[in-house]
């Protein structure tokens, strides 16, 4: 049979046993209004409208609930789509109106929240504390950039002040030679003279610049296998200056050297020359057995 909602005139096809002999209270799925449906007000089913078993079972379950549940609508050929207003000018269902209003209200609330958040950020940006943070951050950035630029452009003066930083510059591919001199052909030999053991250190000192260079004193350091310093002394080379591209032989000796010498280190001492030029140094021994 077909029952019709007396409020919005939506048609539903249901089984006869779903209504019963005395009728039943049902609720329209379109307008959500309830009415008492009976067989007297029902119409015979329309032959061309088919109802699936799933729709019929769903309608039976809805009608068997304690509270009235919406029935499953079955549209006839003359029925307009339920989601759109009818061509006769009827108003859309109340549920659709309520959903549309809630959607518009939600969109409006989100827009208001975004506007309020932007307003709060703008107010916070104008506060004195925010301005101080921006100034401090900009100052620190400029200072960091200036230090980085100075580290590379003033490499020579920096290494003159702190010679140990030369190794740091070598790590980034910069070989800073503040003296203008270089060692080559370094050789260490243990020899004996009248029964006394000698440690002979030979090298060649070269001027690697294109100008005259004053030759400073040379610091000789002896290290053990662990790299610990065990002996050290200074030597003034024979020549005081070297012309561009010129080189000279450097040699020094140490009597009774420590037995645990594993490495020899030579380095220049810029700006320093000692008046004496001893070839053998036996004092300032550290760690000698």
Secondary structure, DSSP 8 states (H G I E B T S, - for coil): -EEE-TTT--EEE--HHHH-SS-EEEE-TTT--EEEE-TTT-B---TT----HHHHHHHHHHHTSSS--B------TT---TTS--TT-----HHHHHHHHHHHHHHHHHHHHHHHHHHHHHHHHTSHHHHHHHHHHHHHHHHHHHHHHHHHHTHHHHHHH-GGGHHHHHHTT----SSSEEEEEEEEEEEEETTEEEEEEEEEEEE-SSS-EE--EEEEEEE-TTS-EEEEEEEE-S-SEE-TT-EEEEEEEEES--TT--EEEEEEETT---S---SB---SB-S--
